[in-house]
Every structure is written in structure tokens, then in C-alpha cells.
Amino acid sequence: MMTGRFIALGLLCLPLANPQASNGPALSVDAAAQNHPISPDIYGINDYSDQGLASELRLSVRRWGGNLTTRYNWQLDSYNAASDWYYEDFHASSDAPILPDGSAFNQVMELSRATGTRTIGTIPMIGWIAKTRDPVCSFGVAKYGPQQQTDPYNADCGNGVKPDGSNITGNDPNDASAPAGVDFMRQWVEYLVKRYDRADRGGVAIYSLDNEPTIWLFVHRDVHPNAPSYDEIRDLGFAYAAMIKSVDPTAKVSGPVLSGWDSFFYSAVDWLSGWNTAPYVYWDNPVDRNAHGGLAFLDWYLQQMRNYESQHGIRILDYLDLHAYVLPDGLGFQPAGDATTQALRLESTRLLWDPTYQFASTDIQESVRLIPRMHDWANNNYPGTKLAITEYNWGALDDMNGALAQADVLGIFGREGVDLATICPAHLHSACTATTTAWEARSARPASRRPVRLRISCPFTPPGAPTLR
């Protein structure tokens, strides 16, 4: 029925009484300034299955990534939820008889191909995969004793924290996971090429080198309790990226897929060293960074990738891939909030480019200027490397405030020369997950001096419906 629409149109035709004219801002447009093509790949999204919207938006890129992909078993189509949900194994789809063809990742590929969308896949590098499709877990209460929290749907699965607040250590990683290295993942890439062809013929376009490896010791501590170092992340990157290129030379590779500000400059080895040495801040005693010439992690990592190409004659890293969790508190994945919060949301997009913009933070002591900084890292250390921001979220996506922020972000991505970006929509996220209360528990120093952080992981699946889609 169209009555309401006609009424609205009629109202628009009514004369306004005593209209009050006001002077708006002075605007000018210089069509010749910063004239460059905008990459269509900045309009991507993380694993979104609404095909109607994907078609309407002409979705350019769909990413399949996040914490749950780090231990993805492509043969069983299963994953371990790690600290996001009691370190439990789950099946990603119910089509067990036709695996791996009916896997959750293959379903993502089919959705992408139907709309002409390119797919970013994630290659696990941690060395472990979920060992079953059944809900087994890494910290069973029957085996490891009482714990602070247990799965309300599976009482034997705990969070790995004893009643006194200390972490359970020395657990058997084989309880819920199985070893899997480069050869196992090579078989997956070979399978994907055989099923979907090479990247330049419609296959998987880009492979990400796992997800947020610097925080494995927190999110995946049941299988990787030690802090990942500069060398470990580089060596894994070399091995898996070279494997991908050997199977599909036309595929692109992105890395190191870091979680946030402190990961850009230091390793987890550095964080622990700083947290356990006065004045107890993560940047104060960077033993790993100092052992690598004092270089910030990303400077060093990109130089190592450039050296690999010089030595082997092949580029194995195409995108510098970071997650933009560098916002002021209370914005990302959060509702619109009060007037102050809404104003901050709109103002904070300046952190993507403005060298004069700085916000109050205990972790970030300077202007972020994220995109120019990414350009500097790439240009100074490995020219030709493209820029990818594969997780970001300014919050309030169901409100005009968030819509305006998102529009501004996309405009900035285009203007500042980002090559690829995929928003992490709210429905894929558990707001402020408990995953990083581990940041507190990791340090042996007094509780009053431990850093209190909330981490964001994308995507996360609500309990009761464990799936990667």
C-alpha cells in the first residue's frame, strides 16, 4: 500500500512558513587534487552470507578469517573455539558425509563466486588443528580439576583458569587438537586449486597468514603457551607463504595479520618482559626487539620479506595486513551511546590519517595516523607491498551515527590509498569477549599493576550455534 509514501511526498510540497536561512560551511572542490583510482577492494566484508545484500552492494571481497580459523581442520570441517568459547572443538557445518566438498569454507567460496566476489582465505600456521567434529575440549574438569568458569552447555569444559585465578599449565595439547604443519596445509591449497582453479581463474584470490599470531599465547594458550617471537612469526611466514606460491603462483598472500597497536612495534616476548619489569609497561624492556637491531616488529618483518625475495627471486608477501583495533575505548562493536560517545566516534576517524589527532589512551602515546604509517612501513622496507586492513569496526552500525562514521572511513580508505579492507560486522562479534582477560593473568607482578585490556576478535559465533559462517 502506497498511501504513506504519497502523504510524505505531499508534505514535501507544502510551503514552509517563515523559513530561516542560515549560512552553511564554505566548501570547495579541487578535482585535480590527489587524483588516483580508488581500489574496489576497500568495500569488503568479513564472511557475510546475505547474498541479497552482497549482490546489491556488488560486494568486492569476502574474508574468511578470525580466531576460529587458526585451528581449522579442512578435512573434518571443524575448528577449536580457543579462549572465545572454552577451548572446545566444533563442527563448522553439518554436511559430514560429503566433506571436504561441503565444508563451511567451500560454502563461502560458492557464495562469493555467485556474486563475482573475491575470497580471502586464512591458512592456519600455529601447527595444530581441531582433532574432531565433536565438542571435546582442552581443559576438561574431570582431567584438570575445578575451574572458574565452565561451558553452560557442556559442564566438563572449563576456561583453563583455576578457582584461585591462576592458569592451568602443562595441559596436553592433544586433548582437543592434533599436530598439523605445512604439508597438511599444502594439501588443502592443492585441493582448493583443483576444485576452484587458480586465483587468476576464479579460485581463492588471497591467503592470509593465520590470524593475529602475536596473541596466540593468550587466545590459543592450550596449544601455544609460549610468547611468539620475531623469528617465529617470520619463519612461519616464510614456510607457509612459499608453500602457497608454489601451489598457486597467481594467488596473493597477506600478512602478518596483526591484532593492534602494540603488535605493530613489539613481539609478545617484549610485552611479557615489560610487564614483569618496573615500571611494568609493555614497551619498557623490549628484549626481542633489541635483539633485532632495535627495529619495530613491522619494519623488521617487511625487511625480512624483502630479503627473501632478493634471495629466492619470488615475492611471497603481497599485502601488509593489519587489524585496525586502535580506537578510543567504547567505540568498536558498541552501540551509538550518548552524545559524547557519538561525537567521539565521528571525530576518531581522524586517527586513520591525521598526524595532529591524538586521543587519551594508556597504550597509545602518540598520534596513530594508521594509513600514512602503513605506507611508510611498506615504502621504507618493502616497496610494492599493498595495504590491507582486514578487520575494523567503528560501532553503531545500526544507527545513523555509525553509518556516518562508516561512510567517512570508506572515504578515507579511498583517499589515502588503502588497497583492501574488510569490515567486521557486529553480528560476527561477541562484544568485548573475555579472551583477553588473559592479558592480566599473564604477568607475575602485583595485580594492581597488571594491564587491563579488552580484546576484540572477529568473527565469533554465539554459543549454541557453533559455525564458521
Order of alpha helices (4+ residues) and beta strands (2+ residues): alpha-beta-alpha-beta-beta-beta-alpha-beta-beta-alpha-beta-beta-beta-alpha-beta-alpha-alpha-beta-alpha-alpha-alpha-alpha-beta-alpha-alpha-beta-alpha-beta-alpha
